[in-house]
């Protein structure tokens, strides 16, 4: 059986999309799926699009939601796609989740 990794998307630079008319960016549906489809990895993946915000706009309530999602997820391997502006703060909030490997991915 293939190992499984859960990708939790929160938006940020990694998922920013710009249109040709030079409008402000939007937070898209996630570059992770496009990347995984392209590379065809040898592991199973679950993608959860949780929050579509840049990291400077993430609230304490959003952080609580991220933490709950990480701690209650069935998989013990999680990649959290998160913005650099608040990465240290979210890492500090997640440090007490036991028996899981949580990797923070930023662009």
Beta strands, then each sheet from edge to edge (+ up, - down):
strand 1: 4-11
strand 2: 16-17
strand 3: 26-27
strand 4: 44-53
strand 5: 77-81
strand 6: 101-105
sheet 1: 4+ 1+ 5+ 6+
sheet 2: 2+ 3-
end
